Amino acid sequence: MAEHSVAQRLFAEFIGTALLVFIGAGSVPAILLLEGGSKAPFSGADLGFIAMAFGLIIVALVYTVGKVSGCHINPAVTFAMAATKRFPWREVPTYWAAQVAGGLAGAFAMWGSFGTRAVDLGYGFGVVHFTSPTSWASAMLIEAIATGILLFAILGIVDTRSPEGWAGLVIGLVVVAIIIVVGPVT
């Protein structure tokens, strides 16, 4: 990453986060549109396709922008990398800003692609479609556990003692597994 400028790394984070939101979250209105927008909650197959969309875009992003910015594309990952001294704290605010801007760009791309149907279908947020009796406390707990699992996998696979070249696949598959379990709850 040292061979890339700060601007290049921030642009990579921006693009990576935008694509994550557009493809990952965009898979939800896409599935709902295929089903006429009336099917809620999702079936297991629907959830599997949504999980695969998130996982596959993460695999692609790790291998494309990872060499430029590290492909954090998530503020929790940036924080964890800084907390474990694998990323400079001074760059955390700018990475977070790029990730927020990228998330907004991804949402606008989704809106541009699906029009008001994306808005009507909740932009991919399960809260609109799931009638889960999950309390906020339970939702926060399972999301914290899921984030912990994701960070555990990321920090493990980016360790210099781990086999090289597997990070994208490992991280993408962990995201698929997390979404399959956590998706129905939150």
N, C-alpha and C positions, 0 to 999 in steps of 0.2 A: 504493500500500500504506500510505502514511502516514495515510490516513483510517480505517484499521482498527486496533483495539487489538491488543496482543500476544496476548491470549487468543483473539481472533477469528482471528488468523493461525495460531496453534498448533492451534486446532480445525480450521481448513481443512487444515492439513498432516496432522493425525490422520485426518480423513475421507478425504482424497485417498489417503493411503497404504493405509488400510483397503480402499478400493474397488479400488485397484491390485492388492492381494494377492487380494482376493475374486474379482474378475473375471479378472485375468491368470492368476494361479496356479490359480484355480478352474477355468479352462478345461481344465486337464490332467485332473483326475479326471472332469470332465464328458465329455470325449472318450472316455476309457477306459471309463466306464460305458456310453456309447452302444455301444461295441464289445464289451461283456461283460467288460471288465476284463482281457482276456487278450492284447491286442495290444501287443507291445513288440518292438523299438523302434517309434516312431511312423512312419507313412508321411509322405510329403511333404505330402499334403493335410492330415493331422492337424496337422503342424507349422505349416502355413499358417494354419489356423483358430486355433491357439493364439497365433501371432504377431499375427493380426488382433485377437484379444481384447485382448491387451496394448496394441496400437497404438490401437485405438478407445477404450478407457477412458482412455488418456493424452490423446487429442484432447479428449474430453469434459471431463476434469479441468482441462486447461490453460485451457479457455474458461469453466469454472465457478468453480474455486477459485483460478485463477491471479491474478485481480484482487484476491483477498484476501491470499494468502500468497506469491504467486510460483510456487506449485505445484512446489516442489522435489521432494517425495515420494520422495526418494532422498538418503541422506546424502552421497554423492559429489557430487551437484549442489549441495547446500548448501555443502559444502567448496569447490567450484570457484567458486561465486558469491562466497564470502568471500575466497578467494585472489585473485580478480580485482577486489576492492574494490567489488563490486556488492551486497554484503550485509554487515551488521555482524557482526564476529567474536563480539561479546558475545551474540548471539542464536543462534549455532550450537548450543551444547549443548541449548537448549530445543527447537529445531527437531528435532534428532536424537532427543530424548526423545519428542516428538510422533510422529515417524516410526516409531520402534520400537513405541510403544503402538498406533499405527494398524495396523502390520503384524500385531501380535498380534490386534487386533480383527478384521482381515480373515481371519486364519487361523481364529479362533473362529467367524466367520460361515460360512466354508467348512465347518467341522466341523458347525455347526448345520444347514446345508443338506444336506450329503451324509452326515452321521452318521459311523459308523465306516468307511464306504466311503472317505471322504477320507483317513483314517489308513491304511487298507489299501493305498490307491493312492499313498501317499507324499506327500500334500498338494501335489502338483504338482511335486515335485522330480525332475528327470530322472535323477538318480543311481539311483533305485530301478528305473527302467525301461530305461535304456540300458546296453548291455553294450559300452561303448566302451573301446578299449584306450588311451585318452588318459591320459597321465601327469598328475600333479598340477601339475608345472611347465608343461606345455603348456596345461592348463586355466586356470591362473592367467594365463599370457601372453595367451591369446585373450580371456579376460574383461577383462584390462587394456586390450587393444586395443579391444574393444567399448565399454568405458566411456569410453575416449578419444574414440572416434567420436561417442558420445552427447554428451559434454561439448562437443566441437568444434561439433556442430550446435546445441546449446542456446545456447552463448555467441555463436555467429554470428547466430542468428535473434533473440536478445533485444537485440542491438546496436541503438542508436537509428537507425543508418543503414540497417537492414534494412526491407523492406516491412512495414507494419503489418498485423496481423490474421492472419498466417500461422503463428505460432508453434505452435499446437496441431497443425495438420496436418503441419508439417515434423517436429516432434519425434515425433509418433505414427508417421509413416511411417519415420523413422530407426529407431525401436524395432522395427517390423515387419521391416525389412531386417536388422538386427543379429540378431534371434532366428532368422530363416531360416538365417543362416550359422553362428551360434554354437551354436544349440540342439542340433544333432546331435553337437557335440563335447563340450559340457558339460551 
